[in-house]
Amino acid sequence: MNFFSLCRIAAAAMLGALSLAGPGFAQDYPSKSIRIVVPYPPGGGVDVVARLLAANLPARLKQPVVVDNRAGAFGNIGIDHVAKSAPDGYTFLLNTVGQSITPSTYTRLPFDPVNDFAPVTQVSRTTLVLIAPVTLQARNVKELVALARSQPGKLNYGSTGLTNPLHLAMEMLKLATGADIVPVPYKGDGPIYAAMLGGQVQMAVMPLASAAGHLKAGRLRVLAVTNAQRSAALPDVPTIAETIPGVQVTSWQGLFAPAKTPREAISRMQQETAAVLKLPQVREKFQGFGAEPVGNTPEEFDAIFKTDVATFAKIVKAAKIPPQD
């Protein structure tokens, strides 16, 4: 047997081994416990969702699922940990829409928020609402914009943090309409509601879950939802985009894996997560904190993620928001 024949045999053997690698991985996976890294402290919204998944996934994966809280640096410590973890299908990141905002709000990071991760599935979608005190002379988006334009710089809106979705939704509305509305920062949802009821601010974009009590009590009025579609919880409330096309911001949570994680692992995790999200008791839990379970495919989530990255980058640039170090 000559040298060239030996090379052909070796090449055929390598191709055979590669062809078996995919199915072999899929059949054996997972063979040990899986970690869901939460880049925030225990007790928060992301942590609650992670623990809900961890409680229900083991029955389907036949392996334990543990939540690993790695908080600090606005979530960047935990995110960096996952970016540098082995891409073996045993470490995942549960993060918010903030992952699509990070690329345009930091001058430098120890990880690439886009290229160091592989989207697995969007876990949930949260309804955000544009609200105002019932005393404000505006009952919808059209009237609000007209009021703001008639009093440039006189109206304020409350915000819980620079460049979070609530802040950027208002900035998008301002950019699209030319309305001059002044942002006023607060340390939490509670102080914003107190400021609206006290007359210090005239509007805010807030999660429906935290606004619901005030809306039901008749103290505040919902003018619109910021999502692309109307909310099932508020079917009669229009979206902002119905009045001002293109103005839409959706808050979400999603699972990511380190880049180069085997496709088989990503597909299995997506399928089992989607199945868990369809469980009646899980859906009821999500609805309890104002969220809608999703469970879409990696390709669908990737498209949403990349679109949000581009959208938020445009808002940050147009609003002249300085990036952080």
Buried (B, 14 or more C-beta within 10 A) or exposed (E): EEEEEEEEEEEEEEEEEEEEEEEEBBEEBBEEEBBBBBBBEEEBBBBBBBBBBBBBBBEBBEBEBEBBBBBEEBBBBBBBBBBEBEBBBBBBBBBBBBBBBBBBBBEEBEBEBBEBBBBBBBBBBBBBBBBBBEEBEBEBBBBBBBBBBEEEEEBBBBBBBBBBBBBBBBBBBBBBBEBEBEBBEBEEBEBBBEBBBEEBBBBBBBBBBBBBEBBEEEBBBBBBBBBEEBBEBBEEBBBBBBBBEEBBBBBBBBBBBBEEBBEBBBBBBBBBBBBBBEBEEBBEBBBEBBBBBBBBBBEBBBEBBEEBBEBBBEBBEEBEBEEEE
